[in-house]
Amino acid sequence: VVCGGVIRNHLGEFIFGYSCNIGQCSVIQVELWGVLYGLRLIQDKGLKENIIIESDSTLVVKFLNKGCNAIHSCATLVNYIVEKAYMSQELQCNHIFKETYQVVNMTNLNFKSSGRFMCT
């Protein structure tokens, strides 16, 4: 399974895309791993803006905005993402409909576009 995303600035201009092979996991975990890798890359590159994560997964948005039950299989990953994001930036997570995504095709991988420093 591969997760990935596109990082754009507040004007919607492409900064970079990314993908990572994460092995076998659930669909929700793929979405969350994509967010985590995007956050890591934003921090590694020293980008110092507020972060807006856009996802077509209402569950991802709910988890990142409100947390999830400690016994949920994604709880550790959700907590790590939220902690990592708040270490250096303000985090906002919004639900968007799949139809509103602009898709960038790179080396035969589809990346979903976002904005501000948005990932996923």
N, CA, C and O atoms as a MOPAC input file, in Angstrom:
PM7 MOZYME 1SCF
protein

 N      0.85200 1    -1.16900 1     0.00000 1
 C      0.00000 1     0.00000 1     0.00000 1
 C      0.89700 1     1.23200 1     0.00000 1
 O      1.92700 1     1.26800 1     0.67400 1
 N      0.49100 1     2.23400 1    -0.76300 1
 C      1.24800 1     3.47500 1    -0.86800 1
 C      0.38800 1     4.62600 1    -0.38400 1
 O     -0.77800 1     4.74100 1    -0.75900 1
 N      0.97000 1     5.48300 1     0.45400 1
 C      0.30000 1     6.72300 1     0.84300 1
 C      1.04200 1     7.86600 1     0.16800 1
 O      2.19400 1     7.70900 1    -0.23700 1
 N      0.40100 1     8.99000 1     0.04900 1
 C      1.05500 1    10.12600 1    -0.58300 1
 C      0.22900 1    11.37200 1    -0.45700 1
 O     -0.85900 1    11.36300 1     0.11900 1
 N      0.75000 1    12.43600 1    -0.99500 1
 C      0.04800 1    13.70600 1    -0.94600 1
 C      0.77800 1    14.77600 1    -1.70400 1
 O      1.82400 1    14.53200 1    -2.30500 1
 N      0.22700 1    15.94600 1    -1.67100 1
 C      0.80300 1    17.12100 1    -2.30900 1
 C      0.80300 1    18.23900 1    -1.28400 1
 O     -0.17300 1    18.42700 1    -0.55800 1
 N      1.88800 1    18.97200 1    -1.22500 1
 C      2.00400 1    20.13400 1    -0.35600 1
 C      1.92600 1    21.36800 1    -1.24100 1
 O      2.66600 1    21.50700 1    -2.21500 1
 N      1.00400 1    22.26400 1    -0.87500 1
 C      0.85200 1    23.52000 1    -1.60600 1
 C      0.91700 1    24.67200 1    -0.62200 1
 O      0.69400 1    24.49600 1     0.57600 1
 N      1.22200 1    25.84700 1    -1.13500 1
 C      1.26500 1    27.02300 1    -0.26600 1
 C     -0.12400 1    27.64900 1    -0.14000 1
 O     -1.10100 1    27.11700 1    -0.66600 1
 N     -0.20200 1    28.77300 1     0.55600 1
 C     -1.48600 1    29.43000 1     0.80200 1
 C     -2.14400 1    29.95600 1    -0.46700 1
 O     -3.33300 1    30.27300 1    -0.45900 1
 N     -1.38900 1    30.05200 1    -1.55500 1
 C     -1.93800 1    30.48200 1    -2.83800 1
 C     -2.37500 1    29.30000 1    -3.69700 1
 O     -2.88500 1    29.47400 1    -4.80300 1
 N     -2.16800 1    28.09800 1    -3.16900 1
 C     -2.52600 1    26.90000 1    -3.91900 1
 C     -1.45400 1    26.44600 1    -4.88800 1
 O     -1.69100 1    25.55000 1    -5.69900 1
 N     -0.27500 1    27.05300 1    -4.81500 1
 C      0.81900 1    26.70000 1    -5.71700 1
 C      1.53100 1    25.45100 1    -5.21800 1
 O      1.78500 1    25.29700 1    -4.02300 1
 N      1.84400 1    24.57400 1    -6.14200 1
 C      2.52500 1    23.32200 1    -5.84800 1
 C      3.90000 1    23.58600 1    -5.24400 1
 O      4.67300 1    24.38000 1    -5.77900 1
 N      4.20700 1    22.91400 1    -4.12100 1
 C      5.54200 1    22.97400 1    -3.52600 1
 C      6.25900 1    21.65900 1    -3.78800 1
 O      7.34700 1    21.64900 1    -4.36400 1
 N      5.65800 1    20.54600 1    -3.36900 1
 C      6.22300 1    19.23500 1    -3.67100 1
 C      5.17500 1    18.15700 1    -3.43200 1
 O      4.18200 1    18.37500 1    -2.73700 1
 N      5.41200 1    17.00500 1    -4.01400 1
 C      4.57000 1    15.83600 1    -3.80200 1
 C      5.40400 1    14.75200 1    -3.14200 1
 O      6.63400 1    14.79800 1    -3.15800 1
 N      4.72800 1    13.79400 1    -2.57200 1
 C      5.44300 1    12.71800 1    -1.89000 1
 C      4.62900 1    11.44100 1    -1.92900 1
 O      3.40800 1    11.46800 1    -2.08300 1
 N      5.31900 1    10.32400 1    -1.78700 1
 C      4.66200 1     9.02800 1    -1.63700 1
 C      5.58700 1     8.13000 1    -0.82900 1
 O      6.80000 1     8.33200 1    -0.78100 1
 N      4.98500 1     7.14200 1    -0.20400 1
 C      5.76100 1     6.22700 1     0.62600 1
 C      5.05700 1     4.88500 1     0.66200 1
 O      3.83800 1     4.82200 1     0.81800 1
 N      5.81500 1     3.81600 1     0.51800 1
 C      5.27100 1     2.47100 1     0.64200 1
 C      5.17900 1     2.15700 1     2.12400 1
 O      6.18700 1     2.16700 1     2.83100 1
 N      3.95700 1     1.87600 1     2.60000 1
 C      3.76900 1     1.65100 1     4.03300 1
 C      3.37300 1     0.22500 1     4.37600 1
 O      3.12400 1    -0.07900 1     5.54200 1
 N      3.31100 1    -0.64600 1     3.39500 1
 C      2.93400 1    -2.02000 1     3.67900 1
 C      1.43000 1    -2.16800 1     3.79300 1
 O      0.68000 1    -1.33100 1     3.28900 1
 N      0.99200 1    -3.20800 1     4.44000 1
 C     -0.42300 1    -3.52600 1     4.50700 1
 C     -1.07300 1    -2.87300 1     5.72700 1
 O     -0.56600 1    -2.98600 1     6.84400 1
 N     -2.20100 1    -2.18600 1     5.50500 1
 C     -2.94800 1    -1.57700 1     6.60200 1
 C     -4.33300 1    -1.19600 1     6.11200 1
 O     -4.65000 1    -1.37500 1     4.93700 1
 N     -5.15600 1    -0.67400 1     7.00600 1
 C     -6.52500 1    -0.30100 1     6.65800 1
 C     -6.54200 1     1.00400 1     5.85800 1
 O     -5.54900 1     1.72900 1     5.81100 1
 N     -7.67300 1     1.28500 1     5.23600 1
 C     -7.83000 1     2.51300 1     4.44700 1
 C     -7.63200 1     3.74100 1     5.32400 1
 O     -6.95900 1     4.68800 1     4.91700 1
 N     -8.20600 1     3.73800 1     6.51300 1
 C     -8.06300 1     4.87800 1     7.41800 1
 C     -6.60500 1     5.06700 1     7.83600 1
 O     -6.13400 1     6.19800 1     7.96000 1
 N     -5.89400 1     3.96600 1     8.05300 1
 C     -4.47700 1     4.05900 1     8.40200 1
 C     -3.66200 1     4.61400 1     7.23700 1
 O     -2.71900 1     5.37300 1     7.45900 1
 N     -4.00200 1     4.25400 1     6.01300 1
 C     -3.30900 1     4.80400 1     4.84000 1
 C     -3.46100 1     6.32300 1     4.82300 1
 O     -2.48800 1     7.04800 1     4.62100 1
 N     -4.69200 1     6.79900 1     5.03600 1
 C     -4.93400 1     8.24600 1     5.07000 1
 C     -4.10400 1     8.91100 1     6.16600 1
 O     -3.48000 1     9.94800 1     5.93900 1
 N     -4.10200 1     8.31500 1     7.34300 1
 C     -3.36300 1     8.89700 1     8.47200 1
 C     -1.85600 1     8.86900 1     8.24400 1
 O     -1.16800 1     9.83800 1     8.56500 1
 N     -1.33400 1     7.77700 1     7.69600 1
 C      0.10400 1     7.71800 1     7.38800 1
 C      0.47200 1     8.77900 1     6.35000 1
 O      1.54600 1     9.37400 1     6.43100 1
 N     -0.40600 1     9.01700 1     5.38200 1
 C     -0.16000 1    10.07200 1     4.39300 1
 C     -0.04200 1    11.43000 1     5.05500 1
 O      0.83000 1    12.22300 1     4.70100 1
 N     -0.90700 1    11.70200 1     6.00500 1
 C     -0.84600 1    12.96100 1     6.75000 1
 C      0.45900 1    13.04500 1     7.53800 1
 O      1.13500 1    14.07300 1     7.51500 1
 N      0.81000 1    11.96900 1     8.23200 1
 C      2.02600 1    11.97800 1     9.04500 1
 C      3.27300 1    12.22100 1     8.19000 1
 O      4.11900 1    13.03700 1     8.55700 1
 N      3.39600 1    11.53600 1     7.07200 1
 C      4.55900 1    11.74900 1     6.20900 1
 C      4.59200 1    13.16900 1     5.66600 1
 O      5.66300 1    13.76600 1     5.55500 1
 N      3.43700 1    13.70800 1     5.32900 1
 C      3.38800 1    15.10500 1     4.88100 1
 C      3.86400 1    16.06300 1     5.94900 1
 O      4.62300 1    16.98900 1     5.66300 1
 N      3.42200 1    15.84800 1     7.19100 1
 C      3.86600 1    16.70000 1     8.29900 1
 C      5.36700 1    16.59100 1     8.53200 1
 O      6.04000 1    17.59600 1     8.76400 1
 N      5.88500 1    15.37600 1     8.47000 1
 C      7.33800 1    15.18100 1     8.63800 1
 C      8.11700 1    15.95200 1     7.57600 1
 O      9.10400 1    16.61900 1     7.88600 1
 N      7.67200 1    15.85900 1     6.32300 1
 C      8.36900 1    16.55200 1     5.24000 1
 C      8.27900 1    18.06900 1     5.39000 1
 O      9.25500 1    18.77700 1     5.14200 1
 N      7.12300 1    18.56200 1     5.79200 1
 C      6.96100 1    20.00100 1     6.01800 1
 C      7.94600 1    20.46400 1     7.09000 1
 O      8.61100 1    21.48600 1     6.92100 1
 N      8.04100 1    19.72800 1     8.17600 1
 C      8.95300 1    20.10300 1     9.24700 1
 C     10.40900 1    19.92500 1     8.83500 1
 O     11.24100 1    20.77200 1     9.16000 1
 N     10.74000 1    18.83900 1     8.12400 1
 C     12.11600 1    18.60900 1     7.67300 1
 C     12.59200 1    19.70700 1     6.73200 1
 O     13.77600 1    20.04200 1     6.72300 1
 N     11.69200 1    20.26600 1     5.94800 1
 C     12.05300 1    21.31800 1     5.00200 1
 C     12.00100 1    22.70200 1     5.63700 1
 O     12.29000 1    23.70400 1     4.98300 1
 N     11.63100 1    22.75200 1     6.91500 1
 C     11.63400 1    24.02600 1     7.63000 1
 C     10.51200 1    24.96900 1     7.22700 1
 O     10.63600 1    26.17900 1     7.41300 1
 N      9.44100 1    24.45400 1     6.69200 1
 C      8.31700 1    25.29600 1     6.31200 1
 C      7.57300 1    25.69300 1     7.57800 1
 O      7.15800 1    24.82800 1     8.34900 1
 N      7.40300 1    26.97300 1     7.79700 1
 C      6.88300 1    27.49400 1     9.07200 1
 C      5.53900 1    28.18500 1     8.89300 1
 O      5.40300 1    29.36100 1     9.23000 1
 N      4.58600 1    27.50800 1     8.39100 1
 C      3.24800 1    28.06700 1     8.20900 1
 C      2.24500 1    27.24400 1     8.98800 1
 O      2.53400 1    26.12500 1     9.41200 1
 N      1.06400 1    27.80900 1     9.17200 1
 C     -0.02500 1    27.01800 1     9.72300 1
 C     -0.36000 1    25.92100 1     8.73300 1
 O     -0.18900 1    26.09500 1     7.52700 1
 N     -0.83300 1    24.80000 1     9.23100 1
 C     -1.11200 1    23.65100 1     8.38000 1
 C     -2.60500 1    23.41400 1     8.33200 1
 O     -3.28100 1    23.38300 1     9.36000 1
 N     -3.10800 1    23.24700 1     7.11600 1
 C     -4.49000 1    22.83700 1     6.91700 1
 C     -4.44500 1    21.50100 1     6.19600 1
 O     -3.89500 1    21.38600 1     5.10100 1
 N     -5.02900 1    20.50200 1     6.82400 1
 C     -5.10700 1    19.18100 1     6.21000 1
 C     -6.49700 1    19.04000 1     5.61900 1
 O     -7.49700 1    19.29000 1     6.29200 1
 N     -6.55400 1    18.64100 1     4.36400 1
 C     -7.83400 1    18.39500 1     3.72000 1
 C     -7.92800 1    16.91900 1     3.41100 1
 O     -6.99400 1    16.32500 1     2.87200 1
 N     -9.05600 1    16.32900 1     3.75300 1
 C     -9.26600 1    14.91100 1     3.49600 1
 C    -10.71700 1    14.68300 1     3.10500 1
 O    -11.62200 1    15.36700 1     3.58300 1
 N    -10.91700 1    13.71500 1     2.23300 1
 C    -12.28600 1    13.34000 1     1.89800 1
 C    -12.81200 1    12.29400 1     2.87900 1
 O    -13.94700 1    11.83500 1     2.74400 1
 N    -12.00800 1    11.92100 1     3.85000 1
 C    -12.41600 1    10.96300 1     4.87000 1
 C    -12.95800 1    11.71500 1     6.09200 1
 O    -12.20400 1    12.37700 1     6.80400 1
 N    -14.25700 1    11.60800 1     6.32200 1
 C    -14.83700 1    12.27500 1     7.49100 1
 C    -14.26200 1    11.70100 1     8.78400 1
 O    -14.16600 1    12.41300 1     9.78400 1
 N    -13.88400 1    10.44000 1     8.77700 1
 C    -13.31200 1     9.82600 1     9.97200 1
 C    -11.93300 1    10.39400 1    10.28800 1
 O    -11.62900 1    10.66400 1    11.44900 1
 N    -11.09800 1    10.57700 1     9.27300 1
 C     -9.77800 1    11.19200 1     9.48200 1
 C     -9.95300 1    12.59800 1    10.05400 1
 O     -9.28000 1    12.97200 1    11.01500 1
 N    -10.85100 1    13.36800 1     9.46500 1
 C    -11.09300 1    14.73500 1     9.93700 1
 C    -11.56600 1    14.71400 1    11.38800 1
 O    -11.08400 1    15.49200 1    12.21100 1
 N    -12.49800 1    13.83500 1    11.69600 1
 C    -13.00200 1    13.71500 1    13.07500 1
 C    -11.87900 1    13.34400 1    14.04100 1
 O    -11.73400 1    13.95900 1    15.09700 1
 N    -11.08800 1    12.33800 1    13.67600 1
 C     -9.99000 1    11.89900 1    14.54300 1
 C     -8.98000 1    13.01600 1    14.78700 1
 O     -8.55100 1    13.21500 1    15.92300 1
 N     -8.59500 1    13.74200 1    13.75100 1
 C     -7.57000 1    14.77100 1    13.90100 1
 C     -8.09400 1    16.00600 1    14.62500 1
 O     -7.33300 1    16.69700 1    15.30200 1
 N     -9.37800 1    16.28600 1    14.48800 1
 C     -9.94900 1    17.44900 1    15.16700 1
 C    -10.39600 1    17.14900 1    16.59500 1
 O    -10.29800 1    18.00900 1    17.47000 1
 N    -10.88800 1    15.93100 1    16.83500 1
 C    -11.47700 1    15.62100 1    18.13400 1
 C    -10.81800 1    14.45900 1    18.85700 1
 O    -11.15800 1    14.18200 1    20.00700 1
 N     -9.87400 1    13.76500 1    18.20600 1
 C     -9.25200 1    12.59900 1    18.80700 1
 C    -10.08800 1    11.35400 1    18.57000 1
 O    -11.16600 1    11.41900 1    17.98000 1
 N     -9.59000 1    10.23600 1    19.02800 1
 C    -10.34300 1     8.98900 1    18.89600 1
 C    -10.18400 1     8.18100 1    20.17200 1
 O     -9.27800 1     8.42500 1    20.97000 1
 N    -11.05500 1     7.24000 1    20.35000 1
 C    -11.06400 1     6.38300 1    21.52400 1
 C     -9.69100 1     5.71200 1    21.68800 1
 O     -9.10100 1     5.24200 1    20.71400 1
 N     -9.20900 1     5.67600 1    22.89100 1
 C     -7.87900 1     5.12000 1    23.17400 1
 C     -7.74100 1     3.65600 1    22.76400 1
 O     -6.62600 1     3.18500 1    22.54000 1
 N     -8.84600 1     2.93400 1    22.66400 1
 C     -8.74800 1     1.52200 1    22.27000 1
 C     -8.88300 1     1.32000 1    20.76300 1
 O     -8.79000 1     0.19100 1    20.28200 1
 N     -9.10000 1     2.40300 1    20.01500 1
 C     -9.19900 1     2.29300 1    18.56300 1
 C     -7.81900 1     1.95300 1    17.99100 1
 O     -6.80100 1     2.40000 1    18.51800 1
 N     -7.78800 1     1.17600 1    16.93100 1
 C     -6.51200 1     0.74500 1    16.33400 1
 C     -5.69200 1     1.91900 1    15.78800 1
 O     -4.49000 1     1.77100 1    15.56900 1
 N     -6.30700 1     3.06500 1    15.56800 1
 C     -5.59200 1     4.23300 1    15.04100 1
 C     -5.21300 1     5.25200 1    16.11200 1
 O     -4.61100 1     6.27700 1    15.79100 1
 N     -5.54500 1     4.99900 1    17.35900 1
 C     -5.35800 1     5.98800 1    18.43200 1
 C     -3.91600 1     6.46600 1    18.55700 1
 O     -3.67300 1     7.66900 1    18.65900 1
 N     -2.97500 1     5.56200 1    18.55300 1
 C     -1.56400 1     5.94400 1    18.69700 1
 C     -1.11400 1     6.81500 1    17.53100 1
 O     -0.44500 1     7.83000 1    17.72800 1
 N     -1.48100 1     6.41900 1    16.32200 1
 C     -1.10900 1     7.18100 1    15.12800 1
 C     -1.76000 1     8.56000 1    15.14000 1
 O     -1.09600 1     9.55100 1    14.83700 1
 N     -3.03000 1     8.64600 1    15.48100 1
 C     -3.73200 1     9.93300 1    15.56400 1
 C     -3.05400 1    10.83800 1    16.58600 1
 O     -2.78800 1    12.00400 1    16.29600 1
 N     -2.77400 1    10.31800 1    17.77100 1
 C     -2.13200 1    11.11900 1    18.81500 1
 C     -0.75900 1    11.60800 1    18.37200 1
 O     -0.39300 1    12.75100 1    18.64500 1
 N     -0.00200 1    10.76600 1    17.69900 1
 C      1.32800 1    11.15700 1    17.22200 1
 C      1.22500 1    12.27500 1    16.18500 1
 O      2.00800 1    13.22500 1    16.22000 1
 N      0.26800 1    12.17000 1    15.26700 1
 C      0.08100 1    13.20800 1    14.24100 1
 C     -0.26000 1    14.54400 1    14.89900 1
 O      0.33500 1    15.57100 1    14.57100 1
 N     -1.20600 1    14.52900 1    15.81600 1
 C     -1.63000 1    15.76000 1    16.47500 1
 C     -0.47700 1    16.37300 1    17.26900 1
 O     -0.26200 1    17.58300 1    17.19900 1
 N      0.26400 1    15.56500 1    18.01800 1
 C      1.41100 1    16.06600 1    18.77200 1
 C      2.47500 1    16.63900 1    17.84200 1
 O      3.01800 1    17.71200 1    18.10800 1
 N      2.77700 1    15.93500 1    16.75400 1
 C      3.79400 1    16.39700 1    15.80200 1
 C      3.38600 1    17.71700 1    15.16200 1
 O      4.21700 1    18.60900 1    14.99400 1
 N      2.13400 1    17.84500 1    14.81000 1
 C      1.65600 1    19.06800 1    14.17600 1
 C      1.71400 1    20.24600 1    15.13900 1
 O      2.11600 1    21.34200 1    14.74900 1
 N      1.32500 1    20.03900 1    16.37100 1
 C      1.29400 1    21.13300 1    17.34100 1
 C      2.67100 1    21.51700 1    17.85900 1
 O      2.81500 1    22.54600 1    18.51900 1
 N      3.68700 1    20.70700 1    17.57400 1
 C      5.04100 1    21.03200 1    18.03500 1
 C      5.53100 1    22.32900 1    17.40900 1
 O      6.24900 1    23.08800 1    18.06000 1
 N      5.16300 1    22.60100 1    16.16500 1
 C      5.70300 1    23.80000 1    15.53000 1
 C      4.68100 1    24.60900 1    14.75000 1
 O      4.99200 1    25.72000 1    14.32000 1
 N      3.49400 1    24.10600 1    14.55400 1
 C      2.49900 1    24.83200 1    13.78900 1
 C      1.11600 1    24.64100 1    14.39000 1
 O      0.88800 1    23.77400 1    15.23400 1
 N      0.21300 1    25.47700 1    13.92600 1
 C     -1.19500 1    25.30100 1    14.27400 1
 C     -1.79800 1    24.33200 1    13.25600 1
 O     -1.50800 1    24.41600 1    12.06300 1
 N     -2.62900 1    23.42300 1    13.72900 1
 C     -3.21900 1    22.40500 1    12.86300 1
 C     -4.70400 1    22.63400 1    12.69600 1
 O     -5.41900 1    22.89300 1    13.66400 1
 N     -5.16100 1    22.53800 1    11.46600 1
 C     -6.57900 1    22.58900 1    11.15000 1
 C     -6.85400 1    21.46700 1    10.16600 1
 O     -6.07800 1    21.26200 1     9.23300 1
 N     -7.92600 1    20.75000 1    10.35500 1
 C     -8.26900 1    19.65100 1     9.46100 1
 C     -9.69000 1    19.85200 1     8.94900 1
 O    -10.62800 1    20.00500 1     9.73200 1
 N     -9.83700 1    19.85000 1     7.63000 1
 C    -11.12900 1    20.09800 1     6.99600 1
 C    -11.54100 1    18.93000 1     6.12600 1
 O    -10.70600 1    18.27300 1     5.50500 1
 N    -12.83900 1    18.68100 1     6.09100 1
 C    -13.38100 1    17.68400 1     5.16900 1
 C    -13.67200 1    18.36500 1     3.84000 1
 O    -14.27500 1    19.43800 1     3.80000 1
 N    -13.24400 1    17.74100 1     2.76500 1
 C    -13.61900 1    18.19600 1     1.43000 1
 C    -14.11300 1    16.99200 1     0.65200 1
 O    -13.70700 1    15.85900 1     0.91000 1
 N    -14.97900 1    17.24600 1    -0.28900 1
 C    -15.50400 1    16.16400 1    -1.09800 1
 C    -14.50000 1    15.76400 1    -2.16100 1
 O    -13.80400 1    16.61000 1    -2.72200 1
 N    -14.43000 1    14.48400 1    -2.43300 1
 C    -13.48300 1    13.93700 1    -3.39800 1
 C    -13.55300 1    14.68200 1    -4.72800 1
 O    -12.53300 1    14.87000 1    -5.39200 1
 N    -14.74900 1    15.10300 1    -5.11600 1
 C    -14.92300 1    15.79500 1    -6.39900 1
 C    -14.20700 1    17.14000 1    -6.44000 1
 O    -13.93300 1    17.64700 1    -7.52800 1
 N    -13.89300 1    17.73600 1    -5.28000 1
 C    -13.24500 1    19.04600 1    -5.27400 1
 C    -11.72500 1    18.95500 1    -5.31900 1
 O    -11.04800 1    19.97200 1    -5.47400 1
 N    -11.18200 1    17.74500 1    -5.18600 1
 C     -9.73500 1    17.57600 1    -5.27400 1
 C     -9.27200 1    17.85700 1    -6.69500 1
 O     -9.93500 1    17.49100 1    -7.66500 1
 N     -8.13300 1    18.50700 1    -6.79900 1
 C     -7.43900 1    18.59400 1    -8.07700 1
 C     -6.34300 1    17.55300 1    -7.99200 1
 O     -5.59300 1    17.51900 1    -7.01700 1
 N     -6.24200 1    16.70900 1    -8.99400 1
 C     -5.28900 1    15.61100 1    -8.92900 1
 C     -4.09100 1    15.91000 1    -9.81500 1
 O     -4.23500 1    16.30200 1   -10.97300 1
 N     -2.90500 1    15.71700 1    -9.24700 1
 C     -1.65100 1    15.89400 1    -9.97000 1
 C     -1.10000 1    14.51100 1   -10.25200 1
 O     -0.99200 1    13.70100 1    -9.33200 1
 N     -0.74500 1    14.21300 1   -11.49600 1
 C     -0.18800 1    12.91400 1   -11.84500 1
 C      1.32800 1    13.03700 1   -11.94000 1
 O      1.85200 1    13.78100 1   -12.76900 1
 N      2.03000 1    12.28900 1   -11.07100 1
 C      3.49000 1    12.31400 1   -11.02800 1
 C      4.00300 1    10.90500 1   -11.05700 1
 O      3.61500 1    10.07800 1   -10.23200 1
 N      4.86200 1    10.62500 1   -11.98900 1
 C      5.46600 1     9.29800 1   -12.10300 1
 C      4.44300 1     8.19600 1   -11.87100 1
 O      4.67100 1     7.25900 1   -11.10600 1
 N      3.31300 1     8.33100 1   -12.55100 1
 C      2.22500 1     7.34800 1   -12.50400 1
 C      1.56200 1     7.20300 1   -11.14300 1
 O      0.85100 1     6.22300 1   -10.91800 1
 N      1.77000 1     8.14800 1   -10.22700 1
 C      1.08300 1     8.14000 1    -8.94100 1
 C      0.15500 1     9.34900 1    -8.89200 1
 O      0.54200 1    10.43800 1    -9.31700 1
 N     -1.03500 1     9.18000 1    -8.39300 1
 C     -1.95400 1    10.30300 1    -8.25000 1
 C     -1.82200 1    10.88700 1    -6.85500 1
 O     -1.89300 1    10.17300 1    -5.85400 1
 N     -1.62800 1    12.19700 1    -6.80700 1
 C     -1.53000 1    12.90800 1    -5.55200 1
 C     -2.71300 1    13.84900 1    -5.44400 1
 O     -3.07400 1    14.48700 1    -6.43200 1
 N     -3.32200 1    13.95700 1    -4.28600 1
 C     -4.44800 1    14.84500 1    -4.06200 1
 C     -3.90000 1    16.21700 1    -3.65800 1
 O     -3.01900 1    16.31300 1    -2.80300 1
 N     -4.42100 1    17.25800 1    -4.26700 1
 C     -3.98200 1    18.61000 1    -3.95800 1
 C     -4.65800 1    19.15500 1    -2.72700 1
 O     -5.71500 1    18.68300 1    -2.30900 1
 N     -4.02300 1    20.16200 1    -2.15300 1
 C     -4.54400 1    20.81800 1    -0.97700 1
 C     -4.23900 1    22.31800 1    -1.02600 1
 O     -4.22600 1    22.86300 1    -2.13000 1
 N     -3.98500 1    23.04800 1     0.11200 1
 C     -3.65100 1    24.47800 1     0.14300 1
 C     -2.91500 1    24.92400 1     1.39800 1
 O     -2.40600 1    24.01900 1     2.05900 1
 N     -2.77900 1    26.16000 1     1.82800 1
 C     -1.89300 1    26.82100 1     2.79700 1
 C     -0.57400 1    26.05900 1     2.89800 1
 O      0.21700 1    26.16200 1     1.96000 1
 N     -0.27900 1    25.32900 1     3.91600 1
 C      0.57300 1    24.15600 1     3.74300 1
 C     -0.35000 1    23.02700 1     4.07600 1
 O     -0.50500 1    22.65700 1     5.23900 1
 N     -0.94600 1    22.49400 1     3.08800 1
 C     -1.93800 1    21.45300 1     3.26700 1
 C     -1.35900 1    20.13700 1     2.81200 1
 O     -0.55900 1    20.08600 1     1.87800 1
 N     -1.75500 1    19.10200 1     3.45400 1
 C     -1.29100 1    17.79700 1     3.03500 1
 C     -2.42200 1    16.79400 1     3.06400 1
 O     -3.40700 1    16.94000 1     3.78700 1
 N     -2.24900 1    15.81100 1     2.28300 1
 C     -3.09300 1    14.62600 1     2.08700 1
 C     -3.74300 1    14.57100 1     0.77400 1
 O     -4.47700 1    13.62600 1     0.48800 1

